[in-house]
Amino acid sequence: MKAKQFHWRSQLSIKHVASCIVLLGIVSCVDYGDNPVVEDNHRDYPAEVYYYLNKANERENPSEEERAVYEAKEWRMESKNTTVTLPQNFRWCGGEFNANGLNEELPDPTYLPTTQGLNTLMISGSARFSDKELNARTSWVTHQWGDIPRYVIDLRQESHGFINGHHVSWYGYINWSNIGKKRDQILQEEEQLFHSLKGQTITVGKISSSNNYVMTDAQDITVDVDSAWTESEAVKKQGWGYRRITALDHVFPCDEIIDQFLECYRSLPRDAWVHFHCQAGRGRTTTFMSFFDMLRNPDVPLKDILYRQTELGGTSLYYQGTRPTEQPWRVDLFTETSWLVPLLYDYVQDNKGNGYTISWTDWKKRTFQL
């Protein structure tokens, strides 16, 4: 059966992203093996969705000249191994709403989302962590839940690991040093890089949005490398399972990354504690914690999921770069994410009956007739 044509509704305001996707009805289903799959689920998507639909895939295919702009050139100090505390931006789904005031970023800061399915959602999130912060998180999970299966989902595409217990990364401009590379290549190069460092002396520096993601010499420190581990090696030493999703920073993930995550999701034990992290614990961590919440709680409305993941301490996925101090290059990236996150919810609604065995890539092709 040929799918109906989609209609664009460009007159809709970007500020109403959660309400811009309207379900018009399921037309028919076909059977792929034992799994019923929606073949023609007609929705009326606005023009902005089509504009951004393939931006992420295009971004992950840079030319050699474009890739050179982001090539890694320096070590970035991300978390010093000094104190046994929980990592920066740590939160979990049993935490207090609006503990950090981030609901100010939401369209309706007074809205109180439902907690349906939240207390049994055994996930947490944070920024990157040092070895001592990993130890603190391990103790926290054990204290809360006992000796249960636990997994780290590492959402970082950029190369990173542990030097003398400090968390560091091999840094290129705006954290895109591995743009366009496949996961296997990234992991192989990362392992070779960190295993080659022992006995060396390196210079690391502080890099953040406050200096437009450029290292300043005044913040450089020298480190004699006594130990160097990949994150996989470090977390496994403390009894965690490890999954790597090589997602590019600052952006909505490309199709391959979403498929990686769905494969990861299906592989996790149902009773496991799952900890998500990226670099700062905000963009990628919030996106994938929200997606996990959607997958586990498909009957909870999208607005409630996005609001509660912000209220718990994540960033607002409605945000479109409107702060006066926002860097211009990030505005369109935030806007892209705000338009495309609701598609993750549509995927969940169409595939909750088949256990999410249909890939995001195939669903997207079928839905948009690509």
C-alpha positions, 0 to 999 in steps of 0.5 A: 500500500502506498503511503499518503502524502504528508502535508506541511504546516509551516504556519505553526510556531516553533515555540509549540513543538510539543503540539505540532505533531498531530496524529490523524490515524493509523491506516493499515498494518502489515505483519513482518514475521511475528511483529505487527508494524505500522505501514502507513501511520499518517501524521501531519508534520510541519515544514520545519520537521522536513527541513531538519529531518536529514541534517544529522545524517548530512552532518556526519558525512563531512569532507576532509577539509571540513573534518580538519577544522575539528581535528583533535589538538589538545588534552582537555581536563574534565574532572580532577580525581580529587574528591569522592563525590557524586559527578557534576549534574548527577540526578536520578528519577527519584530525585526532587523536581526543580532542584536546580531551577532549570524549569525556567527553560520550559514553556510553562514553568508552573506545569507539574508533570506526572510521575507515572512510571518514574519511580520504577525507572531505574536510571540516573545521569551526570556529566563525565566523572573521575575515578573517585566520582565513579567510586562514589556513584558505585557506592550510591547505587549499592546503598540505594538498591543493593548488589544489582546489575548496573550499566554505564551508557557512555554517550560520547563520540569524542575520545576520552578516558582516565589519566591518573584517575582524572577524566580527560578527553582528546579535544578538537574544536567544539568537541567534534574531533571524531565527526564522521567516524564509525564507532569501531574506528573510534573505539580502536583509536581511543584504546590505542591512544590511551594505552600509549600514554603511560610514562609520558608527560602531557599538558592538559587545559580547561576548555568550556563555553565560557572561552568559546571552547578554546584552550587558554594557556593560563589554564594549562597544567602538566601531568606525568602519566602513571596510569591511563585507562579507557572508560570501558576498562575503568568502569568494568573494574568497579563492576559496571557493564559498559555500553558506548553510543558514539553521539556527536556533541551539541546536536540531535543524533543521526539515524545510526546513533539512534539505532545504536541506542535501540540495540543497546536498550534491547540488550539491557536486563530489565532489572538493571540500574542504568547510568547515562553520561556525556561530557556536561551531563546536559544535552546528550544525557537529557535526550537519551534519558528522555528517550529511555523514559519514552521507551519504558513508559509509552503511555505517558504523554510526551510533554510530561516526559520532557518536562519531568526529565528537565525538572529532575535536572536535565536541560530543556529539549524545548530550548531553541537558543534564545538566551541573549548570551547564546553562541550563534552557531548553537542556535540552529542546533538547539532548534533542530533538536526541539523539532526532532525530539517529538519524532522519537515519541512517534517512533515509540507509539508506532513500535511499542507493540513489537518491542522496538525491534524495527530500527529507527532508520527503517521506521523513518524511511517508511514514515517519510517515504524516503 
